[in-house]
Structure formats: C-alpha cells, structure tokens
Amino acid sequence: MPVRTVAMLTAGGLAPCLSSAVGGLIERYSEVAPDVRILAYRNGYAGLLTGDSVDVTAEVRAKAHLLHRFGGSPIGNSRVKLTNVKDCVERGLVREGQDPLHVAAEQLTKDGVDVLHTIGGDDTNGTAADLAAYLHSNDYELTVVGLPKTIDNDVIPIRQSLGAWTAAEQGATFARNVIAEHTANPRALIVHEVMGRNCGWLTAATAQAHHDWVTGTEFSGWVENAAQRWDVHGVYVPEQPLDIEKEAGRLRKVMDDFDGVNLFISEGAGVAEIVASMEAAGQDVPRDPFGHVQLDKVNPGAWFAKQFADLLGADKVLVQKSGYFSRSAAANDADLALIKDCTTYAVDAALRGESGVVGHDEERGDQLRAVEFERIKGGKAFDPTTDWFTALLADIGQA
C-alpha cells in the first residue's frame, strides 16, 4: 500500500538530537518520496490527542538542513502516556470516559496517517507500540517507526541512543566552569549532579570527557592552576555500591592535599536510600505520570553533599546540575553522523512498511535495523567493569 501521509512527533525530555532528527526525516522524505505529505503533531502525544498539528511546507523542506544546528525540539515535547487515562483526563487532553488510545487512533484516521515517526525514549516508543497494537486490533494498519532518544543511553537493545554523546560532551563543558569555582573558596566540595535515573553511562562518560580535557590541557602548576585540582576525584553511578565512610576516608586526603574535591554523581545514585528514608518518615514520594520518582524534587545531589561535607571537613559546598544545559544542546559531529544513519534507515523502513525502533541492535551483532517494539525496554544498566571506566577510576585513585 503506498504511503501518502507521514506524521512525526517528539516526546519525553529533551536530548541533543530532536531538532536534527526531525530535520533528517524531512530531508530524507524530500529526497526519496517528495510527494508524501508530512505533518508534525505539536508537543508530542498531547498534540496527537488534541489534533494540534502543522504541515511541513515546501518552505520548511527547503530549510530543514538548518535544524541540525539547533537543540531543543522544533515541534515541542510533552510527557504523556496514552494508557494513563486518569492523567490524560486531568490534563484536559481527553474527556472523562474517553480512551486516549481510541482518541489518538481517531485522530490518525482523520488525518489519513500511514506512517508515524516517534522520536523519544523507551516510554515514548512503548506508547507508540501500545498505539500500533490498538490500531491493528481495530483493523487500522499503521507503520510506526521510532528513533531512540535518551541522554541516559539506556534503551535495550540499542547500542547508542541519539544525543547521548553530545550530552556527555556538554556536561564536561559545564563541569569545567563549575569546577573553576574551587578558586573562590578553600576546602571546597563541588558536586556535579548528572542526569541518569537508573543508568550511570552519562555520568561516567561526562566524567571521562572532563578527565580527558584535564589530561590534555597544559596547566601552569601555580597554586590553584594545577591539573590535580581541576580533575575528577570521585564518580558515583547507580550500578556500583557506595561505602560513604570508606570513600570519605580517601577523599579527606584529597581535600587535605589539594584544598578541594570534585565529585561526579548520577542523579539516580542513592535514590533507593533517599526514597526509603522519605517513606520511613511518612512522606509522600513525588512521581511522574509514568510512576518514576521525580528526581528534581528528591534532590540526590544535595543528599550526597550533605553526607560528605562534614566527613571531608568542607568549608564550602556547591551542588550544580548539568542536565538541562546538556540535554538542550545541538548535536555534535558524532551524533549528527549517527542521526543521519538512523533517519535514513527510518524513512526507508517506513516506506517498506517495516515498524520498529531504529538503532544498532546489540543482540543482533550491532546491526542497524528496526528493532521490534516488544524487545524495546528502558533501564539498560551501565557496565561499571567496562575497560574505559575502570581505567578512569584507576587514574583518579578510586579503583
């Protein structure tokens, strides 16, 4: 059956790939199927439920290449789960008694959509799978082709999610300026909190990128301008247990020797302990529509800082979060190359009627393919025994 109308949406949190992925899809369709109508639902699944869409005009097609230069999403994002009826009703996206899946299906039918491209993480693509299954059961065939967006790089079985490399690079840039704050106070404890709910990949990769900058930079060695003072001193990820008392003993010597300590901490590290503490105290644990703990409200970085500050004898404590800075950047060269490969494959797969999430499949020899929706899961753990990470920990004395 020929493809006449293609729709796209971006959903979930931002990542340094959304704008480029949208641009890449438009460019590829314009190249191989210029007569196909392309429309975009604004603000993710919220736009699909409310029928808020815009057409990709000839003028937009002609300037699609410019989207590779920007962060953010040119069509807007939201966090909406179509199977969470209560949340959709409370947000005014559907009326009481309506099934969001049915509302979405009706909108796609009304718009004559043959292919839907979803650009998002496992929640976004899982929702797309729910929608495709619902449509199939109601005799409406829709090809759904997702692109894996998450700076956590934790989508199973995708080797590398779009935007993660850029987020690590940008996090290191953020860290460089924040760590310069050590010169403002003696015995400064600087905690750099990096995004990563269940996966420590981004924290590890960000710390590695900063450490690479330190080792590749010539310092004067005069007073505070020394490599040891600017380097990473500790990296903590959810996949590794942490003995705070033992680490504090090691870091106390670092503080005494260099007059400061710089820690890179995943926002998911220590969350289990924090949640247990809140629940034991009878406090409500804030959660989003997907049931995830709202990390910005439980504040893991501040919790870590509090645990370490007294033990290290810190005179000044600074906690800074790079997440919004990192995830909003434009894609770097490595991600642009990955995005081009994936968007090209996504369009070609869509025109073949092949659904799935496009990426390098770790369980199929890293082959670039449309991975079946039922195999897509979130929460892929970072392997802390990977060579580059163990080498980093050895370099900074944490091994």
Contacts in CASP RR format, 6 or more apart in sequence:
PFRMAT RR
TARGET T0000
AUTHOR 0000-0000-0000
METHOD contacts of the structure
MODEL  1
MPVRTVAMLTAGGLAPCLSSAVGGLIERYSEVAPDVRILAYRNGYAGLLT
GDSVDVTAEVRAKAHLLHRFGGSPIGNSRVKLTNVKDCVERGLVREGQDP
LHVAAEQLTKDGVDVLHTIGGDDTNGTAADLAAYLHSNDYELTVVGLPKT
IDNDVIPIRQSLGAWTAAEQGATFARNVIAEHTANPRALIVHEVMGRNCG
WLTAATAQAHHDWVTGTEFSGWVENAAQRWDVHGVYVPEQPLDIEKEAGR
LRKVMDDFDGVNLFISEGAGVAEIVASMEAAGQDVPRDPFGHVQLDKVNP
GAWFAKQFADLLGADKVLVQKSGYFSRSAAANDADLALIKDCTTYAVDAA
LRGESGVVGHDEERGDQLRAVEFERIKGGKAFDPTTDWFTALLADIGQA
1 114 0 8 1.000
1 141 0 8 1.000
3 33 0 8 1.000
3 36 0 8 1.000
3 114 0 8 1.000
3 115 0 8 1.000
3 143 0 8 1.000
3 350 0 8 1.000
3 351 0 8 1.000
3 353 0 8 1.000
4 36 0 8 1.000
4 37 0 8 1.000
4 112 0 8 1.000
4 114 0 8 1.000
5 36 0 8 1.000
5 37 0 8 1.000
5 38 0 8 1.000
5 39 0 8 1.000
5 111 0 8 1.000
5 112 0 8 1.000
5 113 0 8 1.000
5 114 0 8 1.000
5 115 0 8 1.000
6 29 0 8 1.000
6 36 0 8 1.000
6 37 0 8 1.000
6 38 0 8 1.000
6 39 0 8 1.000
6 113 0 8 1.000
6 114 0 8 1.000
6 115 0 8 1.000
6 116 0 8 1.000
6 117 0 8 1.000
6 350 0 8 1.000
7 38 0 8 1.000
7 39 0 8 1.000
7 40 0 8 1.000
7 41 0 8 1.000
7 48 0 8 1.000
7 53 0 8 1.000
7 108 0 8 1.000
7 111 0 8 1.000
7 113 0 8 1.000
7 115 0 8 1.000
7 116 0 8 1.000
7 117 0 8 1.000
8 22 0 8 1.000
8 25 0 8 1.000
8 38 0 8 1.000
8 39 0 8 1.000
8 40 0 8 1.000
8 41 0 8 1.000
8 75 0 8 1.000
8 116 0 8 1.000
8 117 0 8 1.000
8 118 0 8 1.000
8 119 0 8 1.000
9 40 0 8 1.000
9 41 0 8 1.000
9 44 0 8 1.000
9 45 0 8 1.000
9 47 0 8 1.000
9 48 0 8 1.000
9 75 0 8 1.000
9 116 0 8 1.000
9 117 0 8 1.000
9 118 0 8 1.000
9 119 0 8 1.000
10 18 0 8 1.000
10 21 0 8 1.000
10 22 0 8 1.000
10 44 0 8 1.000
10 73 0 8 1.000
10 75 0 8 1.000
10 76 0 8 1.000
10 77 0 8 1.000
10 119 0 8 1.000
10 120 0 8 1.000
10 149 0 8 1.000
11 44 0 8 1.000
11 45 0 8 1.000
11 77 0 8 1.000
11 78 0 8 1.000
11 79 0 8 1.000
11 80 0 8 1.000
11 118 0 8 1.000
11 119 0 8 1.000
11 120 0 8 1.000
11 121 0 8 1.000
11 123 0 8 1.000
11 124 0 8 1.000
11 127 0 8 1.000
12 44 0 8 1.000
12 77 0 8 1.000
12 78 0 8 1.000
12 79 0 8 1.000
12 120 0 8 1.000
12 121 0 8 1.000
12 123 0 8 1.000
12 124 0 8 1.000
12 149 0 8 1.000
13 77 0 8 1.000
13 79 0 8 1.000
13 327 0 8 1.000
14 71 0 8 1.000
14 72 0 8 1.000
14 73 0 8 1.000
14 77 0 8 1.000
14 327 0 8 1.000
14 328 0 8 1.000
15 120 0 8 1.000
15 149 0 8 1.000
15 150 0 8 1.000
15 151 0 8 1.000
15 161 0 8 1.000
15 162 0 8 1.000
15 163 0 8 1.000
15 164 0 8 1.000
15 167 0 8 1.000
15 327 0 8 1.000
16 71 0 8 1.000
16 72 0 8 1.000
16 151 0 8 1.000
16 163 0 8 1.000
16 166 0 8 1.000
16 167 0 8 1.000
16 170 0 8 1.000
16 326 0 8 1.000
16 327 0 8 1.000
16 328 0 8 1.000
16 329 0 8 1.000
16 330 0 8 1.000
16 331 0 8 1.000
16 332 0 8 1.000
16 335 0 8 1.000
17 119 0 8 1.000
17 147 0 8 1.000
17 149 0 8 1.000
17 162 0 8 1.000
17 163 0 8 1.000
17 166 0 8 1.000
17 331 0 8 1.000
17 335 0 8 1.000
17 339 0 8 1.000
18 71 0 8 1.000
18 72 0 8 1.000
18 73 0 8 1.000
18 74 0 8 1.000
18 77 0 8 1.000
18 119 0 8 1.000
18 149 0 8 1.000
19 67 0 8 1.000
19 68 0 8 1.000
19 69 0 8 1.000
19 70 0 8 1.000
19 71 0 8 1.000
19 72 0 8 1.000
19 73 0 8 1.000
19 74 0 8 1.000
19 330 0 8 1.000
19 331 0 8 1.000
20 67 0 8 1.000
20 68 0 8 1.000
20 70 0 8 1.000
20 71 0 8 1.000
20 330 0 8 1.000
20 331 0 8 1.000
20 335 0 8 1.000
20 336 0 8 1.000
20 339 0 8 1.000
21 119 0 8 1.000
21 147 0 8 1.000
21 149 0 8 1.000
21 162 0 8 1.000
21 339 0 8 1.000
21 342 0 8 1.000
21 343 0 8 1.000
22 40 0 8 1.000
22 64 0 8 1.000
22 67 0 8 1.000
22 73 0 8 1.000
22 74 0 8 1.000
22 75 0 8 1.000
22 119 0 8 1.000
23 64 0 8 1.000
23 65 0 8 1.000
23 67 0 8 1.000
23 68 0 8 1.000
23 74 0 8 1.000
23 343 0 8 1.000
24 64 0 8 1.000
24 67 0 8 1.000
24 68 0 8 1.000
24 339 0 8 1.000
24 340 0 8 1.000
24 343 0 8 1.000
25 38 0 8 1.000
25 117 0 8 1.000
25 343 0 8 1.000
25 346 0 8 1.000
25 347 0 8 1.000
26 38 0 8 1.000
26 56 0 8 1.000
26 60 0 8 1.000
26 61 0 8 1.000
26 64 0 8 1.000
26 67 0 8 1.000
27 61 0 8 1.000
27 64 0 8 1.000
27 65 0 8 1.000
27 343 0 8 1.000
28 343 0 8 1.000
28 344 0 8 1.000
28 346 0 8 1.000
28 347 0 8 1.000
28 348 0 8 1.000
29 36 0 8 1.000
29 38 0 8 1.000
29 347 0 8 1.000
30 61 0 8 1.000
30 64 0 8 1.000
32 347 0 8 1.000
32 348 0 8 1.000
32 351 0 8 1.000
33 347 0 8 1.000
33 351 0 8 1.000
37 55 0 8 1.000
38 55 0 8 1.000
38 56 0 8 1.000
39 53 0 8 1.000
39 54 0 8 1.000
39 55 0 8 1.000
39 56 0 8 1.000
39 111 0 8 1.000
39 113 0 8 1.000
40 53 0 8 1.000
40 54 0 8 1.000
40 56 0 8 1.000
40 75 0 8 1.000
41 47 0 8 1.000
41 48 0 8 1.000
41 51 0 8 1.000
41 52 0 8 1.000
41 53 0 8 1.000
41 75 0 8 1.000
42 52 0 8 1.000
42 53 0 8 1.000
42 54 0 8 1.000
42 75 0 8 1.000
42 76 0 8 1.000
43 52 0 8 1.000
43 75 0 8 1.000
43 76 0 8 1.000
43 77 0 8 1.000
43 78 0 8 1.000
44 75 0 8 1.000
44 76 0 8 1.000
44 77 0 8 1.000
44 78 0 8 1.000
44 80 0 8 1.000
45 78 0 8 1.000
45 80 0 8 1.000
45 81 0 8 1.000
45 82 0 8 1.000
45 104 0 8 1.000
45 127 0 8 1.000
46 52 0 8 1.000
46 78 0 8 1.000
46 80 0 8 1.000
46 91 0 8 1.000
46 93 0 8 1.000
47 53 0 8 1.000
47 78 0 8 1.000
48 104 0 8 1.000
48 107 0 8 1.000
48 108 0 8 1.000
49 80 0 8 1.000
49 82 0 8 1.000
49 88 0 8 1.000
49 93 0 8 1.000
49 94 0 8 1.000
49 100 0 8 1.000
49 103 0 8 1.000
49 104 0 8 1.000
49 107 0 8 1.000
50 93 0 8 1.000
51 107 0 8 1.000
51 111 0 8 1.000
53 111 0 8 1.000
54 75 0 8 1.000
67 74 0 8 1.000
68 330 0 8 1.000
68 331 0 8 1.000
68 336 0 8 1.000
69 330 0 8 1.000
70 330 0 8 1.000
71 328 0 8 1.000
71 329 0 8 1.000
71 330 0 8 1.000
71 331 0 8 1.000
72 328 0 8 1.000
79 123 0 8 1.000
79 288 0 8 1.000
79 289 0 8 1.000
79 290 0 8 1.000
80 87 0 8 1.000
80 88 0 8 1.000
80 91 0 8 1.000
80 93 0 8 1.000
80 127 0 8 1.000
80 289 0 8 1.000
81 87 0 8 1.000
81 88 0 8 1.000
81 123 0 8 1.000
81 127 0 8 1.000
81 289 0 8 1.000
81 290 0 8 1.000
82 88 0 8 1.000
82 100 0 8 1.000
82 101 0 8 1.000
82 104 0 8 1.000
82 127 0 8 1.000
82 130 0 8 1.000
82 131 0 8 1.000
83 100 0 8 1.000
83 101 0 8 1.000
83 127 0 8 1.000
83 130 0 8 1.000
84 100 0 8 1.000
84 289 0 8 1.000
84 290 0 8 1.000
85 94 0 8 1.000
85 97 0 8 1.000
85 99 0 8 1.000
85 100 0 8 1.000
87 289 0 8 1.000
88 94 0 8 1.000
88 100 0 8 1.000
89 95 0 8 1.000
89 96 0 8 1.000
89 97 0 8 1.000
89 98 0 8 1.000
93 100 0 8 1.000
93 103 0 8 1.000
94 100 0 8 1.000
94 103 0 8 1.000
101 130 0 8 1.000
101 131 0 8 1.000
101 134 0 8 1.000
102 134 0 8 1.000
104 131 0 8 1.000
105 131 0 8 1.000
105 134 0 8 1.000
105 135 0 8 1.000
105 138 0 8 1.000
105 140 0 8 1.000
108 116 0 8 1.000
108 135 0 8 1.000
108 140 0 8 1.000
108 142 0 8 1.000
109 140 0 8 1.000
113 142 0 8 1.000
114 142 0 8 1.000
114 143 0 8 1.000
115 142 0 8 1.000
115 143 0 8 1.000
115 144 0 8 1.000
115 145 0 8 1.000
115 350 0 8 1.000
115 351 0 8 1.000
115 353 0 8 1.000
116 128 0 8 1.000
116 131 0 8 1.000
116 142 0 8 1.000
116 143 0 8 1.000
116 144 0 8 1.000
116 145 0 8 1.000
117 144 0 8 1.000
117 145 0 8 1.000
117 146 0 8 1.000
117 147 0 8 1.000
117 346 0 8 1.000
117 350 0 8 1.000
118 124 0 8 1.000
118 125 0 8 1.000
118 127 0 8 1.000
118 128 0 8 1.000
118 144 0 8 1.000
118 145 0 8 1.000
118 146 0 8 1.000
118 147 0 8 1.000
119 146 0 8 1.000
119 147 0 8 1.000
119 149 0 8 1.000
119 162 0 8 1.000
120 146 0 8 1.000
120 147 0 8 1.000
120 148 0 8 1.000
120 149 0 8 1.000
120 150 0 8 1.000
121 148 0 8 1.000
121 149 0 8 1.000
121 150 0 8 1.000
121 155 0 8 1.000
121 161 0 8 1.000
121 378 0 8 1.000
122 150 0 8 1.000
122 154 0 8 1.000
122 155 0 8 1.000
122 156 0 8 1.000
122 376 0 8 1.000
122 377 0 8 1.000
122 378 0 8 1.000
122 379 0 8 1.000
123 290 0 8 1.000
124 149 0 8 1.000
125 146 0 8 1.000
125 148 0 8 1.000
125 356 0 8 1.000
125 357 0 8 1.000
125 373 0 8 1.000
125 376 0 8 1.000
126 373 0 8 1.000
126 376 0 8 1.000
128 144 0 8 1.000
128 146 0 8 1.000
128 373 0 8 1.000
129 144 0 8 1.000
129 373 0 8 1.000
129 374 0 8 1.000
129 376 0 8 1.000
131 142 0 8 1.000
131 144 0 8 1.000
132 142 0 8 1.000
132 144 0 8 1.000
132 355 0 8 1.000
132 373 0 8 1.000
135 141 0 8 1.000
135 142 0 8 1.000
136 142 0 8 1.000
143 350 0 8 1.000
143 353 0 8 1.000
143 354 0 8 1.000
143 355 0 8 1.000
144 355 0 8 1.000
144 356 0 8 1.000
144 373 0 8 1.000
145 346 0 8 1.000
145 349 0 8 1.000
145 350 0 8 1.000
145 354 0 8 1.000
145 355 0 8 1.000
145 356 0 8 1.000
145 357 0 8 1.000
145 358 0 8 1.000
145 370 0 8 1.000
146 346 0 8 1.000
146 356 0 8 1.000
146 357 0 8 1.000
146 358 0 8 1.000
147 162 0 8 1.000
147 342 0 8 1.000
147 343 0 8 1.000
147 346 0 8 1.000
147 357 0 8 1.000
147 358 0 8 1.000
148 155 0 8 1.000
148 158 0 8 1.000
148 161 0 8 1.000
148 162 0 8 1.000
148 342 0 8 1.000
148 357 0 8 1.000
148 358 0 8 1.000
148 359 0 8 1.000
149 161 0 8 1.000
149 162 0 8 1.000
149 163 0 8 1.000
150 161 0 8 1.000
150 164 0 8 1.000
151 161 0 8 1.000
151 163 0 8 1.000
151 164 0 8 1.000
151 167 0 8 1.000
151 195 0 8 1.000
151 196 0 8 1.000
151 202 0 8 1.000
151 323 0 8 1.000
151 326 0 8 1.000
151 327 0 8 1.000
152 161 0 8 1.000
152 164 0 8 1.000
152 195 0 8 1.000
152 196 0 8 1.000
152 197 0 8 1.000
152 198 0 8 1.000
152 199 0 8 1.000
152 200 0 8 1.000
152 201 0 8 1.000
152 202 0 8 1.000
152 379 0 8 1.000
153 160 0 8 1.000
153 161 0 8 1.000
153 164 0 8 1.000
153 199 0 8 1.000
153 201 0 8 1.000
153 202 0 8 1.000
153 205 0 8 1.000
153 380 0 8 1.000
153 382 0 8 1.000
154 161 0 8 1.000
154 196 0 8 1.000
154 198 0 8 1.000
154 199 0 8 1.000
154 201 0 8 1.000
154 378 0 8 1.000
154 379 0 8 1.000
154 380 0 8 1.000
154 381 0 8 1.000
154 382 0 8 1.000
155 161 0 8 1.000
155 357 0 8 1.000
155 376 0 8 1.000
155 377 0 8 1.000
155 378 0 8 1.000
155 379 0 8 1.000
155 380 0 8 1.000
156 362 0 8 1.000
156 375 0 8 1.000
156 376 0 8 1.000
156 377 0 8 1.000
156 378 0 8 1.000
156 379 0 8 1.000
156 380 0 8 1.000
157 361 0 8 1.000
157 362 0 8 1.000
157 363 0 8 1.000
157 364 0 8 1.000
157 371 0 8 1.000
157 375 0 8 1.000
157 376 0 8 1.000
157 380 0 8 1.000
158 357 0 8 1.000
158 359 0 8 1.000
158 360 0 8 1.000
158 361 0 8 1.000
158 362 0 8 1.000
158 371 0 8 1.000
158 376 0 8 1.000
158 380 0 8 1.000
159 359 0 8 1.000
159 360 0 8 1.000
159 361 0 8 1.000
159 362 0 8 1.000
159 366 0 8 1.000
160 338 0 8 1.000
160 359 0 8 1.000
160 360 0 8 1.000
162 331 0 8 1.000
162 335 0 8 1.000
162 338 0 8 1.000
162 339 0 8 1.000
162 342 0 8 1.000
163 331 0 8 1.000
163 335 0 8 1.000
163 338 0 8 1.000
163 339 0 8 1.000
164 201 0 8 1.000
164 202 0 8 1.000
164 205 0 8 1.000
164 335 0 8 1.000
165 205 0 8 1.000
165 332 0 8 1.000
165 334 0 8 1.000
165 335 0 8 1.000
165 338 0 8 1.000
166 326 0 8 1.000
166 329 0 8 1.000
166 330 0 8 1.000
166 331 0 8 1.000
166 332 0 8 1.000
166 334 0 8 1.000
166 335 0 8 1.000
167 195 0 8 1.000
167 202 0 8 1.000
167 206 0 8 1.000
167 323 0 8 1.000
167 326 0 8 1.000
167 327 0 8 1.000
167 329 0 8 1.000
168 202 0 8 1.000
168 205 0 8 1.000
168 206 0 8 1.000
168 208 0 8 1.000
168 209 0 8 1.000
168 326 0 8 1.000
169 209 0 8 1.000
169 332 0 8 1.000
170 322 0 8 1.000
170 325 0 8 1.000
170 326 0 8 1.000
170 329 0 8 1.000
171 194 0 8 1.000
171 206 0 8 1.000
171 209 0 8 1.000
171 210 0 8 1.000
171 322 0 8 1.000
171 323 0 8 1.000
171 325 0 8 1.000
171 326 0 8 1.000
172 206 0 8 1.000
172 209 0 8 1.000
172 210 0 8 1.000
172 212 0 8 1.000
172 213 0 8 1.000
174 192 0 8 1.000
174 320 0 8 1.000
174 322 0 8 1.000
174 325 0 8 1.000
174 326 0 8 1.000
175 192 0 8 1.000
175 206 0 8 1.000
175 210 0 8 1.000
175 262 0 8 1.000
175 264 0 8 1.000
175 322 0 8 1.000
176 210 0 8 1.000
176 213 0 8 1.000
176 230 0 8 1.000
178 190 0 8 1.000
178 192 0 8 1.000
178 318 0 8 1.000
178 320 0 8 1.000
178 322 0 8 1.000
179 190 0 8 1.000
179 192 0 8 1.000
179 210 0 8 1.000
179 230 0 8 1.000
179 262 0 8 1.000
180 230 0 8 1.000
181 188 0 8 1.000
181 190 0 8 1.000
181 318 0 8 1.000
182 188 0 8 1.000
182 190 0 8 1.000
182 224 0 8 1.000
182 229 0 8 1.000
182 230 0 8 1.000
182 259 0 8 1.000
182 260 0 8 1.000
182 262 0 8 1.000
183 224 0 8 1.000
184 316 0 8 1.000
185 315 0 8 1.000
185 316 0 8 1.000
186 259 0 8 1.000
186 260 0 8 1.000
186 315 0 8 1.000
186 316 0 8 1.000
187 255 0 8 1.000
187 259 0 8 1.000
187 260 0 8 1.000
187 312 0 8 1.000
187 313 0 8 1.000
187 314 0 8 1.000
187 315 0 8 1.000
187 316 0 8 1.000
188 259 0 8 1.000
188 260 0 8 1.000
188 261 0 8 1.000
188 314 0 8 1.000
188 315 0 8 1.000
188 316 0 8 1.000
188 317 0 8 1.000
188 318 0 8 1.000
189 255 0 8 1.000
189 260 0 8 1.000
189 261 0 8 1.000
189 263 0 8 1.000
189 305 0 8 1.000
189 308 0 8 1.000
189 309 0 8 1.000
189 312 0 8 1.000
189 314 0 8 1.000
189 316 0 8 1.000
189 317 0 8 1.000
189 318 0 8 1.000
190 260 0 8 1.000
190 261 0 8 1.000
190 262 0 8 1.000
190 263 0 8 1.000
190 318 0 8 1.000
190 320 0 8 1.000
191 263 0 8 1.000
191 265 0 8 1.000
191 301 0 8 1.000
191 304 0 8 1.000
191 305 0 8 1.000
191 308 0 8 1.000
191 317 0 8 1.000
191 318 0 8 1.000
191 319 0 8 1.000
191 320 0 8 1.000
192 206 0 8 1.000
192 262 0 8 1.000
192 263 0 8 1.000
192 264 0 8 1.000
192 265 0 8 1.000
192 320 0 8 1.000
192 321 0 8 1.000
192 322 0 8 1.000
193 265 0 8 1.000
193 266 0 8 1.000
193 267 0 8 1.000
193 300 0 8 1.000
193 301 0 8 1.000
193 304 0 8 1.000
193 319 0 8 1.000
193 320 0 8 1.000
193 321 0 8 1.000
193 322 0 8 1.000
194 202 0 8 1.000
194 203 0 8 1.000
194 206 0 8 1.000
194 264 0 8 1.000
194 265 0 8 1.000
194 266 0 8 1.000
194 267 0 8 1.000
194 321 0 8 1.000
194 322 0 8 1.000
194 323 0 8 1.000
194 326 0 8 1.000
195 202 0 8 1.000
195 266 0 8 1.000
195 267 0 8 1.000
195 321 0 8 1.000
195 322 0 8 1.000
195 323 0 8 1.000
195 326 0 8 1.000
195 327 0 8 1.000
196 202 0 8 1.000
196 203 0 8 1.000
196 238 0 8 1.000
196 266 0 8 1.000
196 267 0 8 1.000
196 268 0 8 1.000
197 238 0 8 1.000
197 267 0 8 1.000
197 268 0 8 1.000
197 271 0 8 1.000
197 292 0 8 1.000
197 293 0 8 1.000
197 295 0 8 1.000
197 379 0 8 1.000
198 238 0 8 1.000
198 268 0 8 1.000
198 378 0 8 1.000
198 379 0 8 1.000
198 381 0 8 1.000
199 237 0 8 1.000
199 238 0 8 1.000
199 239 0 8 1.000
199 266 0 8 1.000
199 379 0 8 1.000
199 380 0 8 1.000
199 381 0 8 1.000
199 382 0 8 1.000
200 237 0 8 1.000
200 238 0 8 1.000
200 239 0 8 1.000
200 266 0 8 1.000
200 268 0 8 1.000
200 269 0 8 1.000
200 382 0 8 1.000
201 382 0 8 1.000
202 266 0 8 1.000
202 326 0 8 1.000
203 235 0 8 1.000
203 236 0 8 1.000
203 237 0 8 1.000
203 264 0 8 1.000
203 265 0 8 1.000
203 266 0 8 1.000
203 269 0 8 1.000
204 235 0 8 1.000
204 237 0 8 1.000
204 382 0 8 1.000
204 384 0 8 1.000
204 389 0 8 1.000
204 392 0 8 1.000
206 264 0 8 1.000
206 322 0 8 1.000
206 326 0 8 1.000
207 232 0 8 1.000
207 234 0 8 1.000
207 235 0 8 1.000
207 264 0 8 1.000
207 392 0 8 1.000
208 388 0 8 1.000
208 389 0 8 1.000
208 392 0 8 1.000
210 231 0 8 1.000
210 232 0 8 1.000
210 264 0 8 1.000
211 231 0 8 1.000
211 232 0 8 1.000
211 392 0 8 1.000
211 395 0 8 1.000
211 396 0 8 1.000
214 227 0 8 1.000
214 230 0 8 1.000
214 231 0 8 1.000
214 232 0 8 1.000
215 227 0 8 1.000
215 395 0 8 1.000
217 227 0 8 1.000
219 225 0 8 1.000
219 226 0 8 1.000
219 227 0 8 1.000
219 230 0 8 1.000
220 226 0 8 1.000
221 227 0 8 1.000
224 259 0 8 1.000
226 258 0 8 1.000
228 257 0 8 1.000
228 258 0 8 1.000
229 258 0 8 1.000
229 259 0 8 1.000
229 260 0 8 1.000
230 262 0 8 1.000
231 262 0 8 1.000
231 396 0 8 1.000
232 262 0 8 1.000
232 263 0 8 1.000
232 264 0 8 1.000
232 392 0 8 1.000
232 396 0 8 1.000
233 251 0 8 1.000
233 254 0 8 1.000
233 260 0 8 1.000
233 261 0 8 1.000
233 262 0 8 1.000
233 263 0 8 1.000
233 396 0 8 1.000
233 398 0 8 1.000
234 247 0 8 1.000
234 251 0 8 1.000
234 261 0 8 1.000
234 262 0 8 1.000
234 263 0 8 1.000
234 264 0 8 1.000
234 396 0 8 1.000
234 398 0 8 1.000
235 263 0 8 1.000
235 264 0 8 1.000
235 265 0 8 1.000
235 392 0 8 1.000
235 393 0 8 1.000
235 396 0 8 1.000
235 398 0 8 1.000
236 242 0 8 1.000
236 263 0 8 1.000
236 264 0 8 1.000
236 265 0 8 1.000
236 266 0 8 1.000
236 269 0 8 1.000
236 304 0 8 1.000
237 266 0 8 1.000
237 269 0 8 1.000
237 382 0 8 1.000
237 384 0 8 1.000
238 266 0 8 1.000
238 268 0 8 1.000
238 269 0 8 1.000
238 270 0 8 1.000
238 271 0 8 1.000
238 381 0 8 1.000
238 382 0 8 1.000
239 381 0 8 1.000
239 382 0 8 1.000
239 383 0 8 1.000
239 384 0 8 1.000
240 384 0 8 1.000
242 269 0 8 1.000
242 270 0 8 1.000
244 307 0 8 1.000
244 308 0 8 1.000
244 311 0 8 1.000
245 311 0 8 1.000
247 308 0 8 1.000
247 398 0 8 1.000
248 308 0 8 1.000
248 311 0 8 1.000
248 312 0 8 1.000
249 311 0 8 1.000
250 397 0 8 1.000
250 398 0 8 1.000
251 261 0 8 1.000
251 263 0 8 1.000
251 308 0 8 1.000
251 311 0 8 1.000
251 312 0 8 1.000
252 311 0 8 1.000
252 312 0 8 1.000
252 313 0 8 1.000
254 260 0 8 1.000
254 261 0 8 1.000
255 261 0 8 1.000
255 312 0 8 1.000
255 313 0 8 1.000
255 314 0 8 1.000
260 314 0 8 1.000
261 308 0 8 1.000
261 312 0 8 1.000
261 314 0 8 1.000
263 304 0 8 1.000
263 308 0 8 1.000
265 300 0 8 1.000
265 301 0 8 1.000
265 304 0 8 1.000
266 300 0 8 1.000
267 295 0 8 1.000
267 300 0 8 1.000
267 301 0 8 1.000
267 321 0 8 1.000
268 295 0 8 1.000
268 300 0 8 1.000
269 300 0 8 1.000
269 304 0 8 1.000
270 300 0 8 1.000
270 303 0 8 1.000
270 304 0 8 1.000
271 293 0 8 1.000
271 295 0 8 1.000
271 298 0 8 1.000
271 300 0 8 1.000
274 298 0 8 1.000
274 300 0 8 1.000
274 303 0 8 1.000
275 285 0 8 1.000
275 293 0 8 1.000
275 298 0 8 1.000
278 284 0 8 1.000
278 285 0 8 1.000
278 298 0 8 1.000
279 285 0 8 1.000
285 293 0 8 1.000
285 298 0 8 1.000
286 293 0 8 1.000
286 294 0 8 1.000
286 297 0 8 1.000
286 298 0 8 1.000
287 293 0 8 1.000
287 294 0 8 1.000
288 294 0 8 1.000
301 319 0 8 1.000
301 321 0 8 1.000
302 319 0 8 1.000
305 317 0 8 1.000
305 319 0 8 1.000
308 314 0 8 1.000
309 317 0 8 1.000
331 339 0 8 1.000
341 368 0 8 1.000
342 358 0 8 1.000
342 359 0 8 1.000
342 368 0 8 1.000
345 358 0 8 1.000
345 359 0 8 1.000
345 368 0 8 1.000
345 369 0 8 1.000
345 370 0 8 1.000
346 358 0 8 1.000
346 370 0 8 1.000
349 355 0 8 1.000
349 356 0 8 1.000
349 358 0 8 1.000
349 370 0 8 1.000
354 370 0 8 1.000
355 370 0 8 1.000
355 373 0 8 1.000
356 370 0 8 1.000
356 371 0 8 1.000
356 372 0 8 1.000
356 373 0 8 1.000
356 376 0 8 1.000
357 370 0 8 1.000
357 371 0 8 1.000
357 373 0 8 1.000
357 376 0 8 1.000
358 368 0 8 1.000
358 369 0 8 1.000
358 370 0 8 1.000
358 371 0 8 1.000
359 368 0 8 1.000
359 369 0 8 1.000
359 370 0 8 1.000
359 371 0 8 1.000
360 366 0 8 1.000
360 367 0 8 1.000
360 368 0 8 1.000
361 367 0 8 1.000
361 368 0 8 1.000
361 369 0 8 1.000
361 371 0 8 1.000
363 375 0 8 1.000
382 389 0 8 1.000
383 389 0 8 1.000
384 390 0 8 1.000
390 399 0 8 1.000
393 399 0 8 1.000
END
